[in-house]
Amino acid sequence: MPAAIALARQLSDADNKGIRLDSASLTEPGTPAEAFAVQRETLALNGWLTAGYKVAIRPDGSSVSAPMAHITHASTSGTAGFDRPAVDALEVEICFVLGKDLAPRNTPYTRETLLDHVAAIYSGVEFLGHRLDDGSRSPALLFLADRLGNAGYVLGEELPAKVTEPGQTYPLTITINGDAVFEGPGKHPNNDPVAAFLLFANALTEPVAKGRIITTGSLCGAIPTPPRAAIAISGFTTLTVTAASTRED
């Protein structure tokens, strides 16, 4: 545990200062459990509450996840601001808001029983803010300890349930400071927004509380953002976000 605390302090300091650490100088956790311990300790050091989780499927088919602390809700007019010391990129996503506590269970969740725990489905923008010099190319367990690069999330507008059906593409255009940076269609990396959520639910060891959000993958990949970014999203959803970062590369 002392190693987890030390790494959490280093990552926390980098997060709050908007700097990147030399991955080679850090001690990589030995197991996923140790990396998850670093995640929890980083949040605890700052008094940040876990407001949601980003979840994904590893190449070996297992679940991987990271807590998200900084979540902003767009206004009724579809606008929001997002400001963190480190903001490097954005991902447009589909997310789930839990309407019931999601608890570990002996009988696995099915798609139907899992979605019964969902109160609403929203569009969202995940912001990435890497605390490691190689970002997602850093050693796997070090990147996991860095909360998979998550900086925060903007919750957009409520969407119809049909957006979670497998095999879809999503009309999507993204502009940053007036320049088009993505022109659809958007596509989920697992071809199904629910797949990683279901795997995550069936790997739980402790409950996830009602009201938390679960987001499962980018429809557009990771799109770099400048320190000041006026972001306009249109297509399957409409959202305008002004993002700011103090990072100095």
N, C-alpha and C positions, 0 to 999 in steps of 0.2 A: 504493500500500500504506500510506503514512503516514495517509491518510484513514481506511482500514479499521481501522488500529490505534487511532486516536483515537476512532472511534465505538465500537469494541469496549470500550475502557476506560470510556467513559461508560455503556454498557449494563451492563457488569460491575459498576460501582460502584452503579448503580441496583438491580441484582439483589441484591447483597449487603446493601444498606441497606434494601431493601423500599420504595423510593420510585419515583415516576414522573417521567419527563423531559418537558419541553415539546418536542413533536415539531417545532414551527416553528423551534426554536433549533438543531436538529440538521441535519447534512449528509446528505441521502438518498443512498445508493449510486446510481451511474449505471446499473448493469446487474445482472441476477441474479448473475452471477459475482462482482461486488464484494460483494453482500449475503452470498453464501455464504462469502466470505473473512472477513467480519466475524463470522459464526457461528463459524468455525473459530478465529479469534483470540480470541473471548470465552472459549471453552472452554480454549484454551491458556493464557491469562492466569491462569486459576484452577486449572490442573492437573486439569481435569475430563476424564474419558474419555468418548468417545461410546459410550453403552450401547445406543443404538437411534435410530430415526428416526421422526418423524411425517411422513406423506406425504399429499398431496392432489392433486387435479386442478384446474388453473386454468380459468377460463371459456373460455380459448382452446384448451383441450384438452391443454396441456403439463403436465409434472410439476413440482411444487413440494415442497420438503422442508425439514426442520430437524432437527438432531441433538438428542437428549435425553440429559442427563447424570445426572439424579437418579432412579434407578429402585429401587423397593422391592418386595420379594416378600411377598405375604400369607402368613401362617402356615398350617399345615395345617388349622387351625380356621376359616380364612377371615377373619382380622382383620389389620389393618395400621395403622401410624401414618405420617403424612406431615407434615413440618415444614420450611417454608422461609420466608424473610423476606417474600416476596410470594406469596400464594395468593388468587386472585380468583374462580375458577370451576372447575367440574369437568365432564368429559365421560366418559360410559361408552362403552367401545369394545370391539372385538374386535382382538386383535393376534396376530402371528405370531412365533415364535421360530425363528431360522435353525438348521438342523442341519448345514449346509454353508456354506462361504464362498460369497458371491454375487458373482460377478465380471462385469465388462463382457464382452460377447461380440459377435461379428460376426453370428451367427445370432440373431435375436430370441428371447427367452424366450416360450414359450407358457404358458398357464395351467397345463398339466400339468407342464412342465419346471420352472416356477417353484415350484410346490407341492412338487415333489420335493426342494427345498432346505429345506423347512420341517420342523422336528422336532416342533413342537407348536403348538396354537392355544389361546389363553387369553382370558379376559375381562380387562379392564383399566380403570383410571380414569386419565385424563390430567388433571393439574392445570394451570391457566393462571395465570400471574403476569405481568401486563403491566408492562413497563418504560417504556412510552410512554403519554402522557396520554390518547390517543384509542384505545388498544388496537388491536383488529382494524380499526378505521376509520382508522388512521394511513395515511400514504402507503405504497403496496404494498411497495416495496423496503425501506422503513424497517422495516415490520412483518416482512418476511422476514429482515432482518438481526437482528431481535429474536427470532429462532428461533420465529417464528409464535406468540409469547407463551407458549411452553412453560415450565413450572416444574418438571415432573417427572412421574413415572408410578408407579402401583401395579399390579403384575402380580397378577391374581386367580387363578381356578381354571382348570384345563385343561378345554377344551370339545371336543365331537365335531366331526369334520371337516364334517359337514353344515351347521354354522352359517355356512359360507362360501359356500354356494350362493346364486346371485343371486335377487332378488325376495322375500326373506323379511321378515317383521316379527318382533320379538322381545318376548316378555312382559317388561315391565320396570317396576318401581316403585322410586322413590328417595325416601327421607326424609332430612331434615337437621334435627338437634336435635328429632326427633319429629314434624316437620311434613312432610306429603307435598308434594314439589316437582315430581314427575313421575310420572304413572301412564300407562303404555304405551298402545299398543305402541310399542317403539322401532323405528327404521328407519334404515338406512345412507343417508347423503346421496347416494351414487353408485348406490344400489340393489344394490350388490355390494361386499363387503368386499375382494375381490381386485383390483378394477379399478385403483385408485391404486397398489397394490403392483406390479402388472405394468408400469404406465407408468414407475414409479420404476426398476424393475430394467432396463428397456430404455433408460433414459437415463443409466445409471451411467457414470462416467468413472474410478472407482477401486473396488476391492473393498469389500464389507461383510462383516465377519468372522462366522464361526460363533458362535452364542450371542447375537448382537444381536437386538433386537426391532424389528418394523416394525408401526406402527399406522396405520390408514387413515381414520379419521373417526368422529365421534360419532353414537351411536344416539339421542341425546336433545337435541342442541344443547348450548350452553354454559349451565350452571346456576350462578348466582352463589352463592358461599359466604361465610359470615361468618368473622371471624377465628378463632373456635373452632367447629369443625363436627364433630358426630357423624353420620356418613353411613352409612345402611343401604341396601343394594342387594339387591333380590330379583327373581325372575322366571326369565329364562334362565340367570342365575348368582346366587350368593349371596356377598356381600362386605360387610364392615363396616370402615370406615376412620375414624380420628380424625385430622382435619387441623387444623393450627395455622399462623397467620400473624402476623407482627409488624407488618404494614403498618398505617399510620395514615393514613386518608384525611381 
